[in-house]
Amino acid sequence: MSLVVLGTVALDTVKTPRGSRRDMLGGSAAHFAMAARFFAPVNLVAVVGADFPAGHIEFMRKKGIVLTSLKKERGQTFRWEGEYKGDMNTALTLNTELGVLSVFRPELTPEQEKMKYIFLANVDPDIQSRLLDSLRTPKLVALDSMNYWIMHKRKQLIRLLKRVDIFVANDAEARALSGEHSLLEAARGLRKLGPRMVLIKKGEHGVLFYSDNFVFSLPAYPVKKVIDPTGAGDSFAGGFMGYLVSGRAVNRKTLKKAVGYATVIASFNVEGFGMERTSSLTLKEIHGRFQAYRRNLII
Amino acid sequence: MSLVVLGTVALDTVKTPRGSRRDMLGGSAAHFAMAARFFAPVNLVAVVGADFPAGHIEFMRKKGIVLTSLKKERGQTFRWEGEYKGDMNTALTLNTELGVLSVFRPELTPEQEKMKYIFLANVDPDIQSRLLDSLRTPKLVALDSMNYWIMHKRKQLIRLLKRVDIFVANDAEARALSGEHSLLEAARGLRKLGPRMVLIKKGEHGVLFYSDNFVFSLPAYPVKKVIDPTGAGDSFAGGFMGYLVSGRAVNRKTLKKAVGYATVIASFNVEGFGMERTSSLTLKEIHGRFQAYRRNLII
């Protein structure tokens, strides 16, 4: 089964206590795809500008990411500049240049329109909604967003939530959208907005999964040295969706395994700048760490 | 095997978004004992004032807590008044009256001096140290502290840490004492101060366990409705030490089970004000929730 991810492909400039990098390949869709590719073919739907390095395109193609619907438009590629301090749990955005992202209209090939597994990574809810309209028979739709849209396009986001199966949010977003402090209450509040599954990412504190029939928490994998958390959430989503697509029925058992693999891939992501670590990763390394993670949960 | 806990017995006045209570039975040693009693006889070492209700004494005695070394001194019982807001993760201390705690000198019976399992709950490190001096052959010593002592009696605390096996701290305390932001780095830093095991409690985010040979994280049990978090950390420590005393060797397997039982008892603690829930708890309820918690961790 193939997976469609709509989101951003960006040039990221990042500073962390461990160092800094300029104009790295980044963006929500790119990080998602770099993680999900281990489990399923990933169709990336995004836009870049005329300034986007051909090397980055080639790099993603070599990793097996399907770039048919990666548009190239006149103008500048979306750029994000951020800094992490202290415990590195929150990024401080220093600068954002939307560039071609401000005129982005996603388009799918006829083949992609028939795909069943969709991840709407963080972009304008109107764009996410438009992509969803163009799909004929989606089977599992997951959505990520961010505080900016929760504040500025709340109505559109809430309308969109009725059409998705899984809402993926970090703790701050879950609290902001639900108005609830307790994460379990927040998850319950988000469930009421439509999505039958809610996944709240708590960074180094792991994940809370909520559905009507079952709830579970799983911890993060303890990473010895965090280098750069950029893209960890999208890598998590990529691992999660990738695992679900690659397999079996969506039930308590497969969802927990999906969260486990997502956790493991996110833990690799933070061990290097940008995609340094996830792009050089092997499936063997992923399985190895998954087994270690799983063993540690047996009590 | 018996367990000795040194700490406070207090009268707590608490306000949370769910309501408020005045002069409840509380304190670190009392909460610890109320949790640990399910697994082992608990010898409580603390002091109360002349104003301490006889009913509270009777209540603890009926729960099987050994009160031989609970002193009664002229003066006022230690009182704490606090409020929890929002996500209830942190208590706002409104008032503290030390009362008889300021002149407390713990004394053990000859029988207690021979006991092997010791929990030094949060009191002045000088008092903790004095108790430790009076023990003849302690086998497993665990210590809790708080930011006040980390700031005001840092030297004494650091000297004391060389003599303990397990240091139990919440995330803020671990960061403050180690000077490290990342909790894994913090745990490693605390390990270097002496204790061969470090347990960092992260409230609703669960626990990180650190030792030279292994590290693990376990999530909190998702509680539907948090009423009052007061004493959750001490209940956790009580469940943890109680489980270790009741059994077997201290190894990776038993430590994880101990953290599991600790997590479960702490989850009951927050479901009521003060000890409302832990005092009425049954071992059957504890085992039941432990099995549910454990099952949810199988991935």
HADDOCK unambig.tbl for C-alpha pairs under 7 A between the chains (distance, minus, plus):
assign (segid A and resid 86 and name CA) (segid B and resid 181 and name CA) 5.76 0.50 0.50
assign (segid A and resid 87 and name CA) (segid B and resid 181 and name CA) 4.74 0.50 0.50
assign (segid A and resid 87 and name CA) (segid B and resid 182 and name CA) 5.24 0.50 0.50
assign (segid A and resid 181 and name CA) (segid B and resid 86 and name CA) 5.74 0.50 0.50
assign (segid A and resid 181 and name CA) (segid B and resid 87 and name CA) 4.73 0.50 0.50
assign (segid A and resid 182 and name CA) (segid B and resid 87 and name CA) 5.23 0.50 0.50
assign (segid A and resid 184 and name CA) (segid B and resid 224 and name CA) 6.75 0.50 0.50
assign (segid A and resid 205 and name CA) (segid B and resid 205 and name CA) 5.57 0.50 0.50
assign (segid A and resid 216 and name CA) (segid B and resid 296 and name CA) 6.14 0.50 0.50
assign (segid A and resid 217 and name CA) (segid B and resid 219 and name CA) 5.99 0.50 0.50
assign (segid A and resid 218 and name CA) (segid B and resid 219 and name CA) 5.79 0.50 0.50
assign (segid A and resid 219 and name CA) (segid B and resid 217 and name CA) 6.01 0.50 0.50
assign (segid A and resid 219 and name CA) (segid B and resid 218 and name CA) 5.81 0.50 0.50
assign (segid A and resid 219 and name CA) (segid B and resid 219 and name CA) 5.37 0.50 0.50
assign (segid A and resid 224 and name CA) (segid B and resid 184 and name CA) 6.77 0.50 0.50
assign (segid A and resid 253 and name CA) (segid B and resid 299 and name CA) 6.77 0.50 0.50
assign (segid A and resid 256 and name CA) (segid B and resid 299 and name CA) 5.50 0.50 0.50
assign (segid A and resid 257 and name CA) (segid B and resid 299 and name CA) 5.34 0.50 0.50
assign (segid A and resid 294 and name CA) (segid B and resid 299 and name CA) 6.34 0.50 0.50
assign (segid A and resid 296 and name CA) (segid B and resid 216 and name CA) 6.13 0.50 0.50
assign (segid A and resid 297 and name CA) (segid B and resid 297 and name CA) 5.63 0.50 0.50
assign (segid A and resid 297 and name CA) (segid B and resid 298 and name CA) 6.70 0.50 0.50
assign (segid A and resid 298 and name CA) (segid B and resid 297 and name CA) 6.72 0.50 0.50
assign (segid A and resid 298 and name CA) (segid B and resid 298 and name CA) 6.42 0.50 0.50
assign (segid A and resid 299 and name CA) (segid B and resid 253 and name CA) 6.79 0.50 0.50
assign (segid A and resid 299 and name CA) (segid B and resid 256 and name CA) 5.52 0.50 0.50
assign (segid A and resid 299 and name CA) (segid B and resid 257 and name CA) 5.33 0.50 0.50
assign (segid A and resid 299 and name CA) (segid B and resid 294 and name CA) 6.31 0.50 0.50
